[in-house]
Amino acid sequence: MSKTNEELLDTSKMDAYNEMIRKIEEQIDPLDYLPPSLREIAKMSMTQLEEEFNLVAAMVSTRSSAQRKLIASRWVYEQAILHELSLEDPQKLPEGDSVE
């Protein structure tokens, strides 16, 4: 059974629409819409994040409560990802990272 011209037109429109959306998604960085202080935390390396998390855990961080919450939640999230990777295949863990 062949498709009608109308069905082909709809398919080509959907393909064009999907391609346009994909290009837009590639150009937009959601981190650009965070306030600078939160963007800084979102872009931290794991080493920097661990240092900041240790300060938050020791209750000596001078950051705002919103920043401390983000540091703690990002740390928990990153540790969960590392834990999942270690369960799947320990060889997939980034060098120097370990699950605590």
MDTraj code that builds the backbone (N, CA, C; nanometers):
import mdtraj as md
import numpy as np

residues = "MET SER LYS THR ASN GLU GLU LEU LEU ASP THR SER LYS MET ASP ALA TYR ASN GLU MET ILE ARG LYS ILE GLU GLU GLN ILE ASP PRO LEU ASP TYR LEU PRO PRO SER LEU ARG GLU ILE ALA LYS MET SER MET THR GLN LEU GLU GLU GLU PHE ASN LEU VAL ALA ALA MET VAL SER THR ARG SER SER ALA GLN ARG LYS LEU ILE ALA SER ARG TRP VAL TYR GLU GLN ALA ILE LEU HIS GLU LEU SER LEU GLU ASP PRO GLN LYS LEU PRO GLU GLY ASP SER VAL GLU".split()
xyz = np.array([
    [0.0849, -0.1178, 0.0000],
    [0.0000, 0.0000, 0.0000],
    [0.0895, 0.1242, 0.0000],
    [0.0692, 0.2113, -0.0945],
    [0.1530, 0.3307, -0.1043],
    [0.0880, 0.4475, -0.0316],
    [0.1745, 0.5406, 0.0069],
    [0.1251, 0.6592, 0.0776],
    [0.0717, 0.7594, -0.0237],
    [-0.0283, 0.8332, 0.0180],
    [-0.0827, 0.9361, -0.0683],
    [0.0092, 1.0580, -0.0637],
    [-0.0091, 1.1480, -0.1567],
    [0.0704, 1.2711, -0.1596],
    [0.0539, 1.3505, -0.0311],
    [-0.0678, 1.3484, 0.0233],
    [-0.0961, 1.4220, 0.1467],
    [-0.0164, 1.3644, 0.2639],
    [-0.0086, 1.2323, 0.2721],
    [0.0677, 1.1673, 0.3789],
    [0.2163, 1.1949, 0.3646],
    [0.2668, 1.1940, 0.2413],
    [0.4082, 1.2238, 0.2169],
    [0.4397, 1.3675, 0.2549],
    [0.3503, 1.4588, 0.2236],
    [0.3687, 1.5993, 0.2571],
    [0.3740, 1.6159, 0.4082],
    [0.2829, 1.5486, 0.4795],
    [0.2829, 1.5565, 0.6251],
    [0.4123, 1.5002, 0.6827],
    [0.4610, 1.3913, 0.6273],
    [0.5857, 1.3306, 0.6741],
    [0.7035, 1.4238, 0.6498],
    [0.7079, 1.4850, 0.5328],
    [0.8196, 1.5750, 0.5035],
    [0.8135, 1.6999, 0.5911],
    [0.6938, 1.7475, 0.6216],
    [0.6791, 1.8625, 0.7111],
    [0.7262, 1.8254, 0.8513],
    [0.6890, 1.7071, 0.8961],
    [0.7309, 1.6624, 1.0296],
    [0.8829, 1.6460, 1.0356],
    [0.9420, 1.5916, 0.9297],
    [1.0877, 1.5762, 0.9261],
    [1.1561, 1.7123, 0.9320],
    [1.1047, 1.8077, 0.8556],
    [1.1615, 1.9425, 0.8555],
    [1.1448, 2.0077, 0.9927],
    [1.0281, 1.9892, 1.0525],
    [1.0018, 2.0441, 1.1852],
    [1.0968, 1.9828, 1.2882],
    [1.1123, 1.8514, 1.2852],
    [1.2016, 1.7833, 1.3790],
    [1.3462, 1.8278, 1.3611],
    [1.3882, 1.8483, 1.2389],
    [1.5241, 1.8954, 1.2113],
    [1.5428, 2.0371, 1.2657],
    [1.4432, 2.1226, 1.2479],
    [1.4510, 2.2597, 1.2990],
    [1.4617, 2.2588, 1.4524],
    [1.3809, 2.1774, 1.5183],
    [1.3845, 2.1672, 1.6647],
    [1.5211, 2.1164, 1.7108],
    [1.5757, 2.0166, 1.6430],
    [1.7067, 1.9619, 1.6791],
    [1.8144, 2.0701, 1.6708],
    [1.8107, 2.1514, 1.5646],
    [1.9097, 2.2586, 1.5485],
    [1.8962, 2.3631, 1.6587],
    [1.7737, 2.3969, 1.6947],
    [1.7513, 2.4944, 1.8016],
    [1.8033, 2.4398, 1.9338],
    [1.7754, 2.3129, 1.9622],
    [1.8214, 2.2515, 2.0873],
    [1.9738, 2.2511, 2.0965],
    [2.0416, 2.2345, 1.9827],
    [2.1877, 2.2346, 1.9818],
    [2.2442, 2.3731, 2.0119],
    [2.1704, 2.4775, 1.9771],
    [2.2190, 2.6140, 1.9929],
    [2.1917, 2.6716, 2.1315],
    [2.0979, 2.6146, 2.2043],
    [2.0578, 2.6697, 2.3340],
    [2.1259, 2.5920, 2.4461],
    [2.1931, 2.6644, 2.5340],
    [2.2536, 2.6045, 2.6521],
    [2.1687, 2.6463, 2.7726],
    [2.0987, 2.5518, 2.8359],
    [2.0126, 2.5879, 2.9490],
    [2.0890, 2.6555, 3.0628],
    [2.2183, 2.6292, 3.0734],
    [2.2968, 2.6918, 3.1797],
    [2.3047, 2.8434, 3.1631],
    [2.2881, 2.8910, 3.0408],
    [2.2920, 3.0356, 3.0161],
    [2.1765, 3.1078, 3.0845],
    [2.0728, 3.0357, 3.1231],
    [1.9554, 3.0980, 3.1830],
    [1.9559, 3.0906, 3.3352],
    [2.0613, 3.0334, 3.3915],
    [2.0774, 3.0322, 3.5370],
    [2.1410, 3.1628, 3.5831],
    [2.1126, 3.2056, 3.7047],
    [2.1850, 3.3209, 3.7575],
    [2.3343, 3.2873, 3.7664],
    [2.4212, 3.3866, 3.7530],
    [2.5657, 3.3602, 3.7516],
    [2.6164, 3.2762, 3.8689],
    [2.5647, 3.2991, 3.9874],
    [2.6142, 3.2249, 4.1035],
    [2.5779, 3.0768, 4.0954],
    [2.4609, 3.0449, 4.0407],
    [2.4209, 2.9052, 4.0256],
    [2.4876, 2.8413, 3.9040],
    [2.5085, 2.9211, 3.7984],
    [2.5774, 2.8716, 3.6788],
    [2.7187, 2.8279, 3.7148],
    [2.7836, 2.9038, 3.8018],
    [2.9185, 2.8695, 3.8471],
    [2.9212, 2.7294, 3.9085],
    [2.8227, 2.6986, 3.9904],
    [2.8159, 2.5675, 4.0559],
    [2.7845, 2.4585, 3.9546],
    [2.6944, 2.4868, 3.8624],
    [2.6562, 2.3876, 3.7616],
    [2.7735, 2.3508, 3.6713],
    [2.8672, 2.4438, 3.6519],
    [2.9810, 2.4183, 3.5626],
    [3.1070, 2.3726, 3.6362],
    [3.0979, 2.3533, 3.7675],
    [3.2153, 2.3110, 3.8453],
    [3.2637, 2.1728, 3.8043],
    [3.3953, 2.1547, 3.8108],
    [3.4510, 2.0212, 3.7902],
    [3.4195, 1.9380, 3.9135],
    [3.4375, 1.8078, 3.9020],
    [3.4097, 1.7199, 4.0168],
    [3.5032, 1.7531, 4.1337],
    [3.6262, 1.7904, 4.1053],
    [3.7206, 1.8251, 4.2120],
    [3.6726, 1.9486, 4.2867],
    [3.6341, 2.0517, 4.2117],
    [3.5829, 2.1742, 4.2742],
    [3.4546, 2.1451, 4.3515],
    [3.3677, 2.0639, 4.2911],
    [3.2411, 2.0309, 4.3560],
    [3.2655, 1.9563, 4.4869],
    [3.3604, 1.8643, 4.4870],
    [3.3904, 1.7899, 4.6093],
    [3.4420, 1.8825, 4.7192],
    [3.5298, 1.9763, 4.6822],
    [3.5816, 2.0722, 4.7803],
    [3.4684, 2.1553, 4.8396],
    [3.3805, 2.2043, 4.7517],
    [3.2676, 2.2855, 4.7993],
    [3.1719, 2.2024, 4.8837],
    [3.1470, 2.0787, 4.8421],
    [3.0578, 1.9920, 4.9182],
    [3.1141, 1.9671, 5.0582],
    [3.2457, 1.9465, 5.0673],
    [3.3079, 1.9251, 5.1985],
    [3.2896, 2.0468, 5.2885],
    [3.2968, 2.1662, 5.2313],
    [3.2730, 2.2886, 5.3093],
    [3.1275, 2.2956, 5.3561],
    [3.0359, 2.2597, 5.2653],
    [2.8933, 2.2616, 5.3000],
    [2.8663, 2.1587, 5.4097],
    [2.9213, 2.0385, 5.3944],
    [2.8981, 1.9313, 5.4928],
    [2.9550, 1.9676, 5.6297],
    [3.0672, 2.0401, 5.6293],
    [3.1293, 2.0816, 5.7552],
    [3.0639, 2.2079, 5.8122],
    [2.9661, 2.2615, 5.7400],
    [2.8929, 2.3821, 5.7799],
    [2.9842, 2.5037, 5.7962],
    [3.0832, 2.5125, 5.7087],
    [3.1721, 2.6286, 5.7110],
    [3.1703, 2.7040, 5.5784],
    [3.0799, 2.6681, 5.4899],
    [3.0705, 2.7345, 5.3601],
    [3.0166, 2.8758, 5.3788],
    [3.0709, 2.9686, 5.3036],
    [3.0250, 3.1073, 5.3099],
    [2.9243, 3.1371, 5.1988],
    [2.8838, 3.0359, 5.1270],
    [2.7887, 3.0546, 5.0166],
    [2.6463, 3.0715, 5.0702],
    [2.5590, 3.1226, 4.9835],
    [2.4182, 3.1416, 5.0226],
    [2.3502, 3.0061, 5.0384],
    [2.2337, 3.0071, 5.1002],
    [2.1629, 2.8804, 5.1224],
    [2.1230, 2.8154, 4.9891],
    [2.0846, 2.8957, 4.8900],
    [2.0501, 2.8394, 4.7580],
    [2.1713, 2.7719, 4.6945],
    [2.2877, 2.8355, 4.7073],
    [2.4094, 2.7761, 4.6523],
    [2.4460, 2.6473, 4.7269],
    [2.4336, 2.6484, 4.8585],
    [2.4655, 2.5281, 4.9371],
    [2.3729, 2.4128, 4.9001],
    [2.2449, 2.4431, 4.8824],
    [2.1488, 2.3389, 4.8432],
    [2.1839, 2.2816, 4.7062],
    [2.2204, 2.3683, 4.6127],
    [2.2575, 2.3216, 4.4789],
    [2.3844, 2.2372, 4.4833],
    [2.4814, 2.2796, 4.5616],
    [2.6054, 2.2024, 4.5754],
    [2.5739, 2.0636, 4.6311],
    [2.4939, 2.0579, 4.7354],
    [2.4597, 1.9288, 4.7967],
    [2.3802, 1.8410, 4.7011],
    [2.2816, 1.8986, 4.6339],
    [2.1997, 1.8165, 4.5436],
    [2.2791, 1.7716, 4.4215],
    [2.3662, 1.8581, 4.3692],
    [2.4474, 1.8168, 4.2544],
    [2.5454, 1.7076, 4.2968],
    [2.6023, 1.7185, 4.4172],
    [2.6954, 1.6162, 4.4662],
    [2.6256, 1.4807, 4.4747],
    [2.5057, 1.4791, 4.5330],
    [2.4294, 1.3545, 4.5460],
    [2.3989, 1.2982, 4.4068],
    [2.3584, 1.3837, 4.3151],
    [2.3274, 1.3419, 4.1778],
    [2.4500, 1.2813, 4.1098],
    [2.5635, 1.3496, 4.1179],
    [2.6862, 1.3008, 4.0535],
    [2.7310, 1.1681, 4.1151],
    [2.7154, 1.1548, 4.2461],
    [2.7534, 1.0293, 4.3113],
    [2.6609, 0.9153, 4.2673],
    [2.5336, 0.9439, 4.2485],
    [2.4396, 0.8420, 4.2014],
    [2.4763, 0.7958, 4.0606],
    [2.5173, 0.8897, 3.9759],
    [2.5595, 0.8533, 3.8399],
    [2.6839, 0.7646, 3.8457],
    [2.7810, 0.8037, 3.9273],
    [2.9025, 0.7223, 3.9398],
    [2.8697, 0.5830, 3.9934],
    [2.7754, 0.5768, 4.0872],
    [2.7364, 0.4475, 4.1429],
    [2.6727, 0.3595, 4.0351],
    [2.5845, 0.4176, 3.9541],
    [2.5215, 0.3425, 3.8449],
    [2.6263, 0.2922, 3.7469],
    [2.7209, 0.3788, 3.7109],
    [2.8268, 0.3387, 3.6180],
    [2.9096, 0.2247, 3.6752],
    [2.9376, 0.2308, 3.8037],
    [3.0199, 0.1263, 3.8649],
    [2.9464, -0.0071, 3.8680],
    [2.8133, -0.0009, 3.8798],
    [2.7354, -0.1245, 3.8794],
    [2.7295, -0.1849, 3.7391],
    [2.7172, -0.0979, 3.6388],
    [2.7103, -0.1451, 3.5005],
    [2.8440, -0.2017, 3.4554],
    [2.9474, -0.1203, 3.4706],
    [3.0801, -0.1613, 3.4243],
    [3.1837, -0.0715, 3.4903],
    [3.2596, -0.1227, 3.5859],
    [3.3590, -0.0406, 3.6560],
    [3.4611, 0.0234, 3.5615],
    [3.4788, -0.0327, 3.4437],
    [3.5730, 0.0238, 3.3470],
    [3.5236, 0.1569, 3.2894],
    [3.3932, 0.1843, 3.2998],
    [3.3356, 0.3067, 3.2454],
    [3.3601, 0.4283, 3.3339],
    [3.4007, 0.4067, 3.4584],
    [3.4216, 0.5194, 3.5499],
    [3.5317, 0.6097, 3.4969],
    [3.5095, 0.7415, 3.5015],
    [3.6162, 0.8337, 3.4612],
    [3.7394, 0.8121, 3.5489],
    [3.8574, 0.8326, 3.4918],
    [3.9798, 0.8097, 3.5650],
    [3.9853, 0.8957, 3.6908],
    [4.0195, 0.8363, 3.8013],
    [4.0315, 0.9091, 3.9277],
    [3.9016, 0.9173, 4.0056],
    [3.7896, 0.8801, 3.9443],
    [3.6627, 0.8847, 4.0158],
    [3.6343, 0.7507, 4.0803],
    [3.5793, 0.7574, 4.1975],
    [3.5395, 0.6363, 4.2664],
    [3.4086, 0.6629, 4.3384],
    [3.3390, 0.5589, 4.3671],
    [3.2119, 0.5718, 4.4370],
    [3.2395, 0.5546, 4.5855],
    [3.1928, 0.6511, 4.6654],
    [3.2158, 0.6449, 4.8106],
    [3.0961, 0.5883, 4.8797],
])
top = md.Topology()
chain = top.add_chain()
for i, resn in enumerate(residues, 1):
    res = top.add_residue(resn, chain, resSeq=i)
    for name in ("N", "CA", "C"):
        top.add_atom(name, md.element.get_by_symbol(name[0]), res)
traj = md.Trajectory(xyz[None], top)
